[in-house]
């Protein structure tokens, strides 16, 4: 009967392990439990009494062979009262046992409860004397309850059969913890051609190929399987069934008479004549020998202002259509070539230059008599400097204007000395304005001596008016 039971265990285990081995991970496990053994089994009466049991420990190594099969190797130690006759016991023996068991599980590894049945072969020896031992045939059942991903509560009950006539058969219970030590990934699914794509997803399972072609060969690496590629050895895009179009003209190389020069299909892929190389074919180019723009039928727009050269009055300077392609830099409505101040906006009445403000004109008028010198000298009086500073400020605020400085004297003294004095006084004003940051290129000075009186030199008041320096702002060309 025992041999038949053992044979059933083996057949069932082999069947379950082979049907499941390809789909479930395997794990190494370790269990530590308290054990309780009773050599007086079967009981002669109830209730259950823990004092009838011998206490011990059990350490077990387990290996999963599949989702429903484990092998287990438990080692047990206990201090036991062993029977010498069916009714008498000798106390205090150290009993050790080592078993080899096959566990059959009834639930998947993902279930929180995992009951199992087991059976196998073991050897128990007493008082560390291997010669004093007995073969055992343990059978039983147990339950694992998941506490965490890798820890289970384990409880089991077994009966340990012995050969006929032996008094060492016993009933055992155990409770403790089971630990998963490691987990191995399931074996990879089959990939006959070794291309990294499993056979179930591989359109060409016996020919290696990349993932982009679902495992089928792609010799030229263009992402099109050789079986669908009209040019399997030369890379090309999908729209041309894997054939190349080197010049990108839409005519594949095998049909293109000029594969490295873009041209229309109507000309067998060769370019149409374009003498000036501007991208506009001669047949459509209004200026076939001068590079130009397509929007002007191949004619040029040298300054890029959107007005072609033949219609552009200023073909080398970007301008606006209002002035036939000539510029108006300051945007005052006067084209630069007619604008005396092309970078500063001003009205047409002043030739495109800003007009001098009334107060600035008054300052220049006031300066005629306000600028004074030491008697018979070209040295400026200190009280003349503030008015010259104002003139310097005016020059800075009107950068397009120039300044004429004219020196005048009364008729006292010789005409020659008066001429020299007027020039020296005009130059003194010129030099001071240069010292205030006004460019010498924007100014000029001249002495007029006594030749341009504005009052009668017979009288003191008239002579005072004639001793003057005049400041005149003017525009280029005036």
C-alpha positions as CSV (number, residue, x, y, z in Angstrom):
1,X,0.0,0.0,0.0
2,X,2.8,2.4,0.9
3,X,4.6,1.6,-2.4
4,X,1.5,2.3,-4.4
5,X,0.9,5.6,-2.6
6,X,4.5,6.7,-3.2
7,X,4.2,5.8,-6.9
8,X,1.0,7.9,-7.2
9,X,2.9,10.9,-5.6
10,X,5.8,10.6,-8.1
11,X,3.6,10.3,-11.3
12,X,1.4,13.3,-10.2
13,X,4.5,15.4,-9.4
14,X,6.1,14.7,-12.7
15,X,3.0,15.6,-14.6
16,X,2.4,18.9,-12.8
17,X,6.0,20.0,-13.0
18,X,6.3,19.4,-16.7
19,X,3.0,21.1,-17.6
20,X,3.9,24.2,-15.6
21,X,7.6,24.5,-15.8
22,X,7.5,26.8,-18.8
23,X,5.2,29.4,-17.3
24,X,6.0,29.9,-13.6
25,X,9.1,31.3,-11.9
26,X,11.1,29.1,-9.6
27,X,12.2,30.1,-6.1
28,X,14.5,29.0,-3.2
29,X,12.7,29.1,0.1
30,X,13.6,28.5,3.8
31,X,11.3,27.7,6.7
32,X,11.8,27.7,10.4
33,X,9.2,26.1,12.7
34,X,8.4,24.8,16.1
35,X,7.5,21.1,15.9
36,X,5.4,18.9,18.2
37,X,5.6,15.1,18.0
38,X,3.5,12.4,19.7
39,X,4.7,8.7,19.6
40,X,1.5,7.5,21.4
41,X,-0.7,8.1,18.4
42,X,-3.5,7.1,17.8
43,X,-5.0,8.7,20.8
44,X,-7.1,6.7,23.2
45,X,-9.2,9.7,24.2
46,X,-9.8,13.4,24.1
47,X,-9.4,16.3,24.8
48,X,-6.2,17.3,23.2
49,X,-3.3,17.7,25.7
50,X,-0.2,19.5,24.7
51,X,1.7,17.7,27.4
52,X,1.4,14.5,25.3
53,X,3.7,16.1,22.7
54,X,7.5,16.4,22.5
55,X,8.7,19.9,21.5
56,X,11.4,20.6,18.9
57,X,12.5,22.7,16.0
58,X,12.5,22.2,12.2
59,X,14.6,23.9,9.6
60,X,13.6,23.3,6.0
61,X,15.1,24.2,2.6
62,X,12.5,24.3,-0.3
63,X,12.9,24.6,-4.0
64,X,9.9,25.4,-6.3
65,X,9.8,23.2,-9.4
66,X,6.8,24.9,-10.8
67,X,3.5,26.6,-9.9
68,X,2.2,23.5,-8.2
69,X,5.2,21.5,-7.1
70,X,7.9,22.0,-4.5
71,X,10.7,19.8,-3.1
72,X,11.5,20.1,0.6
73,X,14.3,18.9,2.7
74,X,13.4,19.4,6.4
75,X,15.9,18.8,9.3
76,X,14.2,18.3,12.7
77,X,15.4,18.1,16.3
78,X,13.4,17.3,19.4
79,X,13.7,16.0,22.9
80,X,11.4,13.0,22.9
81,X,10.0,10.3,25.1
82,X,10.3,7.2,22.9
83,X,8.2,4.0,23.3
84,X,9.9,0.9,24.4
85,X,6.7,-1.1,24.3
86,X,3.3,0.0,23.1
87,X,2.5,1.3,26.6
88,X,5.8,2.3,28.1
89,X,8.3,5.1,27.2
90,X,11.9,6.0,27.9
91,X,12.3,9.7,28.5
92,X,14.9,12.2,27.4
93,X,16.1,11.1,24.0
94,X,17.4,13.5,21.4
95,X,15.7,12.6,18.1
96,X,17.0,14.1,14.7
97,X,15.5,13.5,11.3
98,X,16.3,14.4,7.7
99,X,13.7,14.0,5.0
100,X,13.2,14.4,1.3
101,X,9.6,15.5,0.5
102,X,7.5,16.3,-2.6
103,X,4.9,19.0,-2.0
104,X,1.9,19.3,-4.2
105,X,0.2,22.8,-4.0
106,X,-3.4,23.4,-4.7
107,X,-3.3,27.2,-5.4
108,X,-1.3,29.6,-7.5
109,X,1.6,31.5,-6.0
110,X,-0.4,34.7,-6.2
111,X,-3.1,33.4,-3.8
112,X,-2.8,34.5,-0.2
113,X,-3.7,31.0,1.0
114,X,-1.7,28.1,-0.5
115,X,-2.7,24.6,0.9
116,X,-0.5,21.6,0.0
117,X,-0.1,17.9,0.5
118,X,3.2,16.1,0.7
119,X,4.9,12.8,1.1
120,X,8.4,11.4,0.8
121,X,11.2,9.5,2.6
122,X,13.1,10.3,5.8
123,X,15.6,9.0,8.2
124,X,15.4,9.5,12.0
125,X,18.3,8.8,14.4
126,X,18.5,9.0,18.2
127,X,21.1,10.5,20.5
128,X,23.3,11.5,17.6
129,X,23.9,7.8,16.8
130,X,23.4,7.4,13.1
131,X,23.5,3.7,13.5
132,X,20.5,3.8,15.8
133,X,18.0,5.1,13.2
134,X,14.7,4.3,11.4
135,X,13.4,4.8,8.0
136,X,10.3,7.0,7.9
137,X,7.6,7.6,5.2
138,X,6.1,11.0,6.1
139,X,2.8,12.1,4.6
140,X,0.7,15.0,5.5
141,X,-0.8,18.4,4.5
142,X,-0.1,22.0,5.3
143,X,-1.1,25.6,4.6
144,X,0.9,28.7,3.7
145,X,-0.6,32.1,4.4
146,X,1.0,35.2,2.8
147,X,2.1,37.8,5.3
148,X,4.1,39.9,2.8
149,X,5.6,39.4,-0.7
150,X,8.3,37.1,0.5
151,X,7.1,35.9,4.0
152,X,4.4,33.3,4.8
153,X,2.9,31.8,7.9
154,X,3.3,28.0,7.6
155,X,1.4,25.3,9.5
156,X,1.4,21.6,8.7
157,X,0.5,18.1,10.1
158,X,2.1,14.8,9.1
159,X,2.1,11.2,10.1
160,X,5.4,9.4,9.8
161,X,5.0,5.7,8.9
162,X,7.8,3.3,9.7
163,X,8.6,-0.3,8.6
164,X,6.4,-3.0,10.1
165,X,7.2,-3.7,13.8
166,X,8.9,-0.4,14.5
167,X,7.6,1.7,17.4
168,X,8.9,5.0,16.0
169,X,6.0,6.0,13.9
170,X,4.5,9.3,15.2
171,X,2.2,12.2,14.6
172,X,3.8,15.6,14.1
173,X,2.6,19.2,13.9
174,X,4.6,22.3,13.0
175,X,4.1,26.0,12.9
176,X,6.5,28.8,11.8
177,X,7.5,31.1,9.0
178,X,8.4,30.4,5.4
179,X,10.7,32.9,3.6
180,X,11.2,33.2,-0.2
181,X,15.0,33.7,-0.6
182,X,15.1,34.5,-4.3
183,X,13.1,34.4,-7.5
184,X,14.2,33.5,-11.0
185,X,12.5,34.9,-14.1
186,X,10.6,32.3,-16.2
187,X,12.5,30.9,-19.2
188,X,12.3,33.1,-22.2
189,X,9.7,32.2,-24.8
190,X,11.0,30.4,-27.9
191,X,13.0,32.4,-30.5
192,X,14.2,29.9,-33.1
193,X,16.2,32.4,-35.2
194,X,17.7,34.2,-32.2
195,X,16.8,37.7,-33.4
196,X,15.3,38.8,-30.1
197,X,11.7,38.5,-31.3
198,X,9.7,35.6,-29.9
199,X,8.3,33.2,-32.4
200,X,4.7,34.1,-31.7
201,X,5.4,37.7,-32.7
202,X,7.9,36.9,-35.5
203,X,6.6,37.0,-39.0
204,X,9.8,35.1,-40.1
205,X,10.5,32.8,-37.2
206,X,13.4,30.9,-38.9
207,X,15.1,33.9,-40.4
208,X,16.6,36.6,-38.2
209,X,15.5,40.2,-38.7
210,X,15.0,43.5,-36.8
211,X,11.9,44.4,-34.8
212,X,10.9,47.2,-37.2
213,X,10.2,44.5,-39.8
214,X,8.6,42.1,-37.3
215,X,11.6,39.8,-37.4
216,X,11.9,39.5,-41.1
217,X,15.3,40.1,-42.9
218,X,16.0,43.7,-44.0
219,X,19.4,43.5,-45.8
220,X,19.7,47.2,-46.6
221,X,18.3,48.4,-43.2
222,X,15.7,50.7,-44.6
223,X,12.9,49.4,-42.5
224,X,11.3,47.4,-45.3
225,X,11.4,43.6,-45.2
226,X,13.3,42.1,-48.1
227,X,10.2,40.2,-49.2
228,X,8.5,43.6,-49.8
229,X,11.5,45.6,-50.9
230,X,11.9,46.2,-54.6
231,X,15.6,47.1,-54.0
232,X,16.5,44.8,-51.0
233,X,20.2,45.6,-51.2
234,X,20.0,49.4,-51.5
235,X,18.3,51.6,-48.9
236,X,15.3,53.5,-50.0
237,X,12.0,55.1,-48.6
238,X,8.7,53.3,-48.2
239,X,7.0,55.4,-50.8
240,X,9.3,54.0,-53.4
241,X,9.0,50.4,-52.1
242,X,12.5,50.6,-50.7
243,X,14.3,51.9,-53.8
244,X,16.4,55.1,-53.5
245,X,15.9,58.5,-55.0
246,X,19.3,60.1,-54.5
247,X,18.5,63.5,-55.9
248,X,15.0,63.7,-54.3
249,X,13.3,64.6,-57.5
250,X,10.6,61.9,-57.1
251,X,12.1,59.7,-59.8
252,X,13.7,56.6,-58.3
253,X,17.3,56.0,-59.3
254,X,16.6,52.9,-61.4
255,X,14.4,55.0,-63.7
256,X,16.4,58.3,-63.3
257,X,18.8,59.1,-66.2
258,X,20.3,61.8,-63.9
259,X,20.2,60.2,-60.4
260,X,22.4,62.8,-58.8
261,X,20.7,65.9,-60.4
262,X,17.0,66.7,-59.7
263,X,14.8,66.8,-62.7
264,X,11.1,66.2,-63.5
265,X,9.7,62.8,-64.4
266,X,8.8,64.3,-67.8
267,X,12.5,64.8,-68.5
268,X,13.4,61.3,-67.2
269,X,14.7,62.8,-64.0
270,X,17.2,65.2,-65.6
271,X,17.2,68.9,-64.9
272,X,15.7,71.4,-67.5
273,X,18.1,74.1,-68.8
274,X,18.8,77.0,-66.4
275,X,21.6,79.1,-67.8
276,X,22.0,81.5,-64.9
277,X,21.4,78.8,-62.2
278,X,18.7,80.7,-60.4
279,X,16.3,77.8,-60.2
280,X,14.0,79.2,-62.9
281,X,14.3,77.2,-66.1
282,X,15.3,79.2,-69.2
283,X,11.9,78.6,-70.8
284,X,10.2,80.5,-68.0
285,X,13.0,82.9,-67.1
286,X,12.5,86.5,-68.3
287,X,16.2,87.2,-67.5
288,X,17.8,83.9,-68.5
289,X,21.4,85.1,-68.2
290,X,21.1,87.0,-64.9
291,X,20.3,85.2,-61.7
292,X,17.1,86.3,-60.2
293,X,14.0,85.3,-58.2
294,X,11.2,83.0,-59.1
295,X,8.5,85.6,-58.2
296,X,10.1,88.0,-60.8
297,X,10.3,85.2,-63.4
298,X,14.0,84.9,-62.9
299,X,14.8,88.6,-62.9
300,X,17.0,90.1,-60.1
301,X,16.2,92.3,-57.1
302,X,19.7,93.2,-56.1
303,X,18.8,95.1,-52.9
304,X,16.0,92.7,-51.8
305,X,13.4,95.4,-51.4
306,X,10.7,93.5,-53.3
307,X,11.1,95.8,-56.4
308,X,12.9,94.2,-59.3
309,X,15.9,96.0,-60.6
310,X,14.4,97.1,-63.9
311,X,11.6,98.9,-62.0
312,X,13.9,100.1,-59.1
313,X,15.2,103.7,-59.3
314,X,17.8,102.7,-56.5
315,X,18.6,99.1,-57.4
316,X,21.5,98.8,-54.9
317,X,19.7,100.4,-51.9
318,X,16.6,98.9,-50.4
319,X,13.7,101.3,-50.6
320,X,10.0,101.5,-50.8
321,X,7.5,101.3,-53.7
322,X,6.3,104.9,-53.0
323,X,9.7,106.1,-54.2
324,X,10.2,103.5,-56.9
325,X,12.6,101.5,-54.7
326,X,14.6,104.4,-53.2
327,X,14.9,104.6,-49.4
328,X,13.4,107.0,-46.9
329,X,15.6,106.2,-43.9
330,X,14.0,108.5,-41.4
331,X,10.4,107.8,-42.7
332,X,9.5,111.5,-43.0
333,X,8.0,111.1,-46.5
334,X,11.0,112.5,-48.3
335,X,13.3,110.1,-50.0
336,X,16.9,110.1,-49.0
337,X,18.3,111.5,-52.2
338,X,16.1,114.6,-51.7
339,X,16.4,114.8,-47.9
340,X,19.1,117.0,-46.5
341,X,18.7,115.2,-43.2
342,X,18.2,111.6,-44.3
343,X,18.5,110.1,-40.9
344,X,16.5,112.7,-39.0
345,X,12.8,113.3,-39.7
346,X,11.7,116.7,-40.7
347,X,9.1,118.5,-42.8
348,X,9.4,118.9,-46.6
349,X,9.3,122.7,-46.1
350,X,12.7,122.4,-44.4
351,X,14.1,119.9,-46.9
352,X,13.4,117.0,-44.6
353,X,15.3,118.4,-41.6
354,X,14.0,119.3,-38.2
355,X,13.1,123.0,-37.9
356,X,15.0,125.1,-35.3
357,X,12.8,125.8,-32.3
358,X,11.9,129.4,-31.7
359,X,13.7,129.6,-28.3
360,X,16.9,128.2,-29.9
361,X,16.7,130.9,-32.6
362,X,16.3,133.5,-29.8
363,X,19.4,132.1,-28.1
364,X,21.4,132.5,-31.3
365,X,20.1,136.1,-31.7
366,X,20.9,136.9,-28.1
367,X,24.4,135.5,-28.4
368,X,25.3,138.2,-31.0
369,X,25.6,140.8,-28.3
370,X,26.0,138.6,-25.3
371,X,29.4,137.2,-26.3
372,X,32.0,139.7,-25.1
373,X,35.8,139.9,-25.1
374,X,38.4,141.8,-23.2
375,X,39.1,145.3,-24.6
376,X,41.0,145.1,-27.9
377,X,41.5,141.4,-27.2
378,X,40.2,138.0,-28.5
379,X,40.0,136.7,-25.0
380,X,36.5,135.7,-24.0
381,X,35.1,137.2,-20.9
382,X,33.9,134.6,-18.3
383,X,30.3,135.9,-18.5
384,X,30.3,134.9,-22.2
385,X,30.8,131.2,-21.5
386,X,27.2,130.3,-20.4
387,X,25.8,131.6,-23.7
388,X,28.4,129.6,-25.7
389,X,27.5,126.5,-23.7
390,X,23.9,127.0,-24.8
391,X,25.0,127.2,-28.4
392,X,27.0,123.9,-27.9
393,X,23.8,122.3,-26.6
394,X,21.9,123.5,-29.6
395,X,24.5,121.9,-31.9
396,X,24.2,118.6,-30.1
397,X,20.4,118.6,-30.4
398,X,20.5,119.4,-34.2
399,X,23.2,117.0,-35.4
400,X,22.4,117.6,-39.1
401,X,23.0,121.4,-38.9
402,X,26.3,123.2,-39.4
403,X,27.4,126.5,-37.8
404,X,29.0,129.7,-39.3
405,X,30.7,132.0,-36.9
406,X,31.3,135.6,-38.1
407,X,33.4,138.2,-36.2
408,X,32.7,142.0,-36.6
409,X,34.3,145.2,-35.1
410,X,33.6,148.8,-35.0
411,X,35.6,151.4,-37.1
412,X,37.9,152.5,-34.3
413,X,41.5,151.7,-35.3
414,X,42.9,150.7,-38.6
415,X,40.9,148.4,-41.0
416,X,43.8,145.9,-41.0
417,X,43.9,145.6,-37.2
418,X,40.1,145.4,-37.0
419,X,40.1,142.6,-39.6
420,X,42.6,140.6,-37.6
421,X,40.8,141.2,-34.3
422,X,37.4,140.0,-35.8
423,X,39.0,136.8,-37.1
424,X,40.7,136.1,-33.7
425,X,37.4,136.7,-31.9
426,X,35.5,134.3,-34.2
427,X,38.2,131.7,-33.8
428,X,38.0,132.0,-29.9
429,X,34.3,131.1,-30.1
430,X,35.1,128.3,-32.6
431,X,37.8,126.8,-30.3
432,X,35.6,127.0,-27.2
433,X,32.8,125.1,-28.9
434,X,35.3,122.4,-30.1
435,X,36.3,122.1,-26.4
436,X,32.7,121.4,-25.6
437,X,32.5,118.4,-27.9
438,X,31.3,120.0,-31.1
439,X,33.1,118.6,-34.2
440,X,35.3,121.1,-36.0
441,X,34.0,119.7,-39.3
442,X,30.5,121.0,-38.5
443,X,31.7,124.6,-38.0
444,X,33.5,127.4,-39.8
445,X,34.7,130.9,-38.7
446,X,35.4,134.1,-40.5
447,X,36.4,137.7,-39.6
448,X,34.7,140.7,-41.4
449,X,36.4,143.5,-39.5
450,X,34.5,146.8,-39.8
451,X,33.1,146.0,-43.3
452,X,29.5,145.0,-42.2
453,X,28.3,147.5,-39.6
454,X,24.7,147.2,-38.4
455,X,24.7,150.7,-36.8
456,X,26.4,154.1,-37.2
457,X,30.0,154.0,-35.9
458,X,29.7,157.8,-35.2
459,X,27.9,157.1,-32.0
460,X,28.9,155.0,-29.0
461,X,25.7,152.9,-29.1
462,X,26.2,152.2,-32.7
463,X,29.9,151.1,-32.2
464,X,28.8,148.8,-29.4
465,X,26.3,147.0,-31.7
466,X,28.9,146.7,-34.4
467,X,31.3,144.9,-32.0
468,X,29.6,141.4,-32.3
469,X,30.0,137.7,-33.1
470,X,27.2,136.2,-35.2
471,X,26.2,132.5,-35.1
472,X,24.3,131.1,-38.1
473,X,22.9,127.5,-38.3
474,X,22.6,126.2,-41.8
475,X,22.0,122.9,-43.7
476,X,24.4,121.2,-46.1
477,X,24.2,122.9,-49.5
478,X,23.0,126.2,-48.1
